Amino acid sequence: MNRPSEHLPATADASSHPTGVSWAAIFAGAAAAAALSLILLLLGFGLGFSAVSPWAGNGISAKGLGISSILWLALTQILAAGLGGYIAGRLRVKWANLHGDEVYFRDTAHGFLAWAVATLVTATLVVGSVSSVIGGGVQAGAQVASAAAGAAPRGAGPAAAQGAPDDYGYFVDSLLRDDRPVAVSEDAARGTVSRIFVRSLSNGGQLLPEDRRYLAQVVAQRTNLSQAQAEQRVDEVFAKTQQAVNEAKQAAREAADSAAKLAAWSSLWMFIALLCGAFFASLAATFGGRRRDAVISLETDLQPRTVAPTPVH
């Protein structure tokens, strides 16, 4: 059974060093906590990937995966921080002639510092990994951009011969537009219609009267419909296109909102998990410190006892 430190006699291994921080014990506990965190995280990744299935209806759901990830993160923090705190408390020096409350506070501080060092080391490793991934992506993008820049001079001649860039294609089409039926190729007609649709949808979804009339003319020329019927078809197709674009925008907004909520909840639960880790590290350090103070040096036990001589009368 552990005994309070204030009732223990001062032994030969009791520290008389003026500082109250055992950095060696703190770094040892932090290393143990970081190593166990890495092991448990790898195990969690393995379990998570084994539970996920690419087939619909199989494997764990997204909600179940999120809850499991949060619980595993909390368990990882509790176990790793508890181990690091216990080691930091067990390996620290023995303080002599200190009140029990002071020893308890120092043990708690040692556990907290071990957790803090382990957290900073883990965060540094994670940030370094993310930075390397981002750096690789930037380097790949730079290589693609360099290749595109090298290919641009070779393609400048054909592009100039074919006409203006797509950004100005709508205005060029408007400049060369003729109200008379003109026989154009299928590809040219599709390109003109696409540019008119893109321009109208990006301009508030309003189809200008002259564009509507020209589209109806192109449709009537290729479908043997009257001008009125062609205009009606243009209105129907443009309305369907506008509806599809609005649905895509709504889906994108919903996805962005879901991602923002997921990021917020993930941050909150990570904050709670880190707080649990700090608490259990400090608590485990007090247990380790008590076990450390319960150890009595063998040198003290094996010292020969001096027996006072009995006076002779």
matplotlib code that plots the C-alpha trace (Angstrom):
import matplotlib.pyplot as plt

x = [0.0, 1.3, 2.3, 2.0, 5.3, 5.3, 5.5, 8.5, 11.9, 14.5, 16.7, 20.0, 18.5, 16.3, 17.1, 18.4, 18.5, 16.9, 14.7, 11.4, 11.2, 12.7, 13.1, 14.5, 11.4, 9.2, 10.9, 10.8, 7.1, 6.5, 8.4, 6.4, 3.1, 4.0, 5.1, 1.9, -0.2, 1.4, 0.8, -2.8, -3.4, -2.0, -4.2, -7.2, -6.4, -6.2, -9.5, -11.2, -10.1, -11.1, -14.6, -15.2, -16.5, -16.7, -19.9, -23.2, -25.0, -21.8, -19.5, -19.9, -21.9, -20.3, -22.0, -20.8, -17.3, -17.3, -18.5, -16.0, -13.2, -14.0, -14.2, -10.9, -9.2, -10.4, -9.3, -5.9, -5.4, -6.4, -4.1, -1.1, -1.4, -1.9, 1.2, 3.3, 2.1, 2.7, 6.3, 7.0, 5.8, 7.5, 10.9, 11.2, 13.6, 12.5, 11.9, 12.9, 11.3, 8.3, 4.7, 2.4, 0.4, 3.5, 4.6, 1.1, 1.2, 4.7, 3.5, 0.5, 2.7, 5.1, 2.2, 0.8, 4.2, 4.8, 1.4, 2.2, 5.6, 4.1, 1.3, 3.7, 5.9, 2.9, 1.5, 4.9, 5.1, 1.6, 2.3, 5.5, 3.7, 1.0, 3.6, 5.5, 2.2, 1.4, 4.9, 4.7, 1.5, 2.9, 6.0, 3.8, 1.7, 4.8, 6.0, 2.6, 2.7, 6.2, 5.2, 2.1, 4.3, 6.7, 3.9, 2.2, 4.6, 4.2, 0.4, 0.2, 0.2, -2.7, -4.7, -4.3, -5.4, -8.5, -9.8, -10.0, -10.0, -13.2, -13.4, -14.2, -15.9, -19.4, -18.6, -17.0, -20.0, -22.2, -20.0, -20.3, -23.9, -26.3, -30.1, -30.1, -30.0, -26.3, -25.1, -22.5, -21.0, -22.4, -19.4, -19.5, -23.2, -22.7, -19.9, -21.9, -24.9, -22.7, -21.1, -24.5, -25.7, -22.6, -22.7, -26.4, -26.2, -23.2, -25.0, -27.8, -29.6, -31.2, -31.3, -31.2, -33.9, -31.4, -29.6, -33.0, -34.0, -30.6, -30.8, -34.3, -33.1, -30.3, -32.7, -35.3, -32.6, -31.6, -34.9, -37.4, -39.4, -41.1, -39.6, -42.2, -41.7, -38.0, -38.2, -40.4, -37.8, -35.1, -37.0, -37.7, -34.0, -32.7, -35.0, -33.9, -30.2, -30.8, -32.6, -29.6, -27.2, -29.2, -29.4, -25.7, -25.1, -27.5, -25.7, -22.4, -23.7, -25.0, -21.7, -19.8, -22.2, -21.8, -18.0, -18.0, -20.2, -18.0, -14.9, -16.5, -17.6, -14.3, -12.4, -14.7, -14.3, -10.5, -10.5, -12.4, -10.1, -7.0, -8.5, -9.1, -5.5, -4.2, -6.4, -5.4, -1.7, -1.8, -3.8, -1.5, 1.6, 0.3, 0.0, 3.5, 4.9, 3.3, 4.9, 8.2, 8.0, 7.1, 10.4, 13.1, 16.7, 18.5, 21.6, 19.6, 18.2, 21.6, 23.5, 24.9, 23.2, 25.4, 24.6, 25.5, 27.8, 26.2, 27.9, 29.6, 29.0]
y = [0.0, 3.4, 5.7, 9.5, 11.1, 13.4, 10.3, 8.8, 9.2, 11.0, 8.4, 8.6, 8.9, 11.8, 14.7, 17.9, 19.6, 23.1, 22.6, 20.8, 19.7, 16.4, 17.0, 13.6, 11.9, 14.3, 13.6, 9.9, 10.0, 12.2, 9.7, 6.8, 8.7, 9.7, 6.1, 4.6, 7.2, 6.3, 2.6, 3.1, 5.5, 3.0, 0.3, 2.7, 3.3, -0.4, -1.1, 1.8, 0.7, -2.8, -1.7, 0.5, -1.0, 0.6, -1.4, 0.3, -1.3, -3.0, -1.9, 0.7, 3.9, 7.3, 8.3, 5.1, 5.6, 9.2, 8.1, 5.2, 7.6, 10.0, 7.2, 5.7, 9.1, 9.7, 6.2, 6.8, 10.0, 8.4, 5.4, 7.2, 10.2, 7.9, 5.9, 9.0, 10.6, 7.5, 7.1, 10.8, 10.4, 7.1, 8.2, 11.6, 12.2, 11.8, 15.1, 15.1, 17.2, 18.3, 18.5, 16.0, 18.7, 20.1, 16.6, 16.0, 19.3, 18.6, 15.1, 16.6, 19.2, 16.5, 14.5, 17.6, 18.6, 15.1, 15.3, 18.7, 17.7, 14.6, 16.6, 19.2, 16.5, 14.7, 17.9, 18.8, 15.4, 15.7, 19.3, 18.1, 15.2, 17.5, 20.1, 17.4, 16.3, 19.9, 20.5, 17.4, 18.7, 22.1, 20.6, 18.5, 21.5, 23.5, 20.7, 20.6, 24.4, 24.3, 21.7, 23.7, 26.8, 25.0, 23.7, 27.1, 28.5, 25.4, 25.6, 29.4, 29.1, 26.7, 28.5, 31.8, 30.2, 28.7, 31.9, 33.7, 32.1, 30.7, 33.7, 35.9, 33.3, 34.6, 38.1, 36.9, 34.9, 37.9, 40.0, 37.5, 36.5, 36.7, 36.6, 34.7, 30.9, 30.0, 26.5, 25.7, 22.5, 20.5, 21.2, 24.9, 25.0, 23.1, 25.3, 28.5, 27.1, 26.1, 29.5, 31.2, 28.9, 29.4, 33.2, 33.4, 31.1, 33.1, 36.3, 35.7, 33.0, 35.5, 34.6, 37.7, 38.1, 38.2, 35.0, 33.3, 34.2, 33.1, 29.7, 29.1, 29.9, 27.3, 24.7, 25.3, 24.9, 21.5, 20.1, 21.3, 23.1, 26.4, 29.4, 29.5, 25.8, 26.2, 29.1, 27.0, 24.2, 26.7, 27.9, 24.4, 23.2, 26.4, 26.1, 22.5, 23.6, 26.4, 24.0, 21.6, 24.4, 25.5, 22.0, 21.6, 24.9, 23.8, 20.5, 22.3, 24.6, 21.7, 19.8, 22.9, 23.3, 19.6, 19.9, 23.0, 21.3, 18.2, 20.3, 22.1, 19.0, 17.3, 20.2, 20.2, 16.5, 16.7, 19.5, 17.3, 14.3, 16.4, 17.7, 14.1, 13.3, 16.1, 15.1, 11.4, 12.2, 14.4, 11.8, 8.9, 11.0, 11.2, 7.4, 7.0, 9.6, 7.7, 4.5, 6.3, 7.6, 4.2, 2.8, 2.8, 2.8, -0.5, 1.5, 2.9, -0.5, -2.2, 0.4, -1.2, 0.0, 1.5, 0.2, 2.6, 1.0, 0.2, 2.2, 0.0, 1.0]
z = [0.0, -0.9, 1.9, 1.8, 1.0, 4.0, 6.3, 4.5, 5.9, 3.9, 2.2, 0.5, -3.0, -2.1, -4.3, -2.8, -6.2, -6.1, -9.2, -9.0, -12.6, -13.8, -17.5, -18.1, -16.7, -18.7, -22.0, -21.3, -20.6, -23.7, -25.9, -24.6, -25.1, -28.7, -29.6, -28.2, -29.9, -33.2, -32.7, -31.8, -34.7, -37.1, -35.6, -35.9, -39.6, -40.2, -38.5, -40.2, -43.7, -43.0, -42.0, -45.1, -48.3, -51.8, -52.5, -51.6, -48.6, -47.4, -44.6, -41.9, -42.6, -42.7, -39.4, -37.8, -39.1, -37.7, -34.2, -34.2, -35.2, -32.4, -29.8, -31.0, -30.8, -27.3, -26.3, -27.9, -26.0, -22.7, -23.0, -24.5, -22.1, -19.1, -20.0, -20.5, -17.3, -15.2, -16.6, -16.0, -12.4, -11.7, -13.1, -11.5, -8.7, -5.1, -3.3, 0.4, 3.1, 1.0, 2.0, 0.4, -1.4, -3.0, -4.1, -5.5, -7.5, -8.9, -10.0, -11.7, -13.4, -14.6, -16.2, -17.8, -19.2, -20.6, -22.3, -23.7, -25.1, -26.7, -28.2, -29.7, -31.1, -32.7, -34.1, -35.6, -37.3, -38.6, -39.9, -41.5, -43.3, -44.6, -45.7, -47.6, -49.4, -50.3, -51.5, -53.7, -55.2, -55.8, -57.4, -59.7, -60.6, -61.4, -63.7, -65.5, -65.8, -67.2, -69.7, -70.7, -71.1, -73.3, -75.5, -75.8, -78.4, -80.5, -80.4, -80.9, -84.7, -85.0, -82.3, -84.1, -87.3, -85.8, -84.3, -81.0, -77.5, -76.0, -73.7, -76.6, -78.8, -77.9, -79.0, -82.2, -83.0, -82.4, -84.6, -87.5, -86.9, -89.9, -89.8, -93.1, -93.0, -93.3, -93.8, -91.1, -90.0, -87.1, -84.9, -85.6, -84.8, -81.5, -80.5, -81.2, -79.2, -76.3, -76.1, -76.1, -73.3, -71.2, -71.6, -70.8, -67.7, -66.4, -67.0, -64.5, -66.5, -68.9, -72.6, -74.7, -77.4, -80.3, -78.9, -78.6, -82.1, -83.5, -81.7, -83.0, -86.5, -86.1, -84.7, -87.4, -90.1, -88.7, -87.6, -90.2, -87.5, -87.8, -86.2, -83.5, -82.7, -82.7, -80.3, -78.0, -78.1, -77.3, -74.3, -73.0, -73.4, -71.8, -68.9, -68.3, -68.5, -66.1, -63.7, -63.9, -63.2, -60.2, -58.8, -59.2, -57.3, -54.6, -54.2, -54.0, -51.3, -49.3, -49.7, -48.5, -45.6, -44.6, -44.9, -42.6, -40.0, -40.1, -39.7, -36.7, -35.0, -35.6, -34.1, -31.0, -30.4, -30.9, -28.3, -25.9, -26.6, -25.9, -22.7, -21.6, -22.5, -20.4, -17.4, -17.5, -17.9, -14.8, -12.9, -13.9, -12.9, -9.4, -9.2, -10.6, -8.2, -5.2, -6.4, -6.7, -3.2, -1.8, -3.0, -0.3, -1.3, -0.7, 0.4, 3.3, 4.3, 4.1, 6.0, 9.3, 12.3, 15.0, 18.4, 21.2, 23.9, 27.2, 29.9, 32.5, 36.1]

ax = plt.figure().add_subplot(projection="3d")
ax.plot(x, y, z, "-o")
ax.set_aspect("equal")
plt.show()
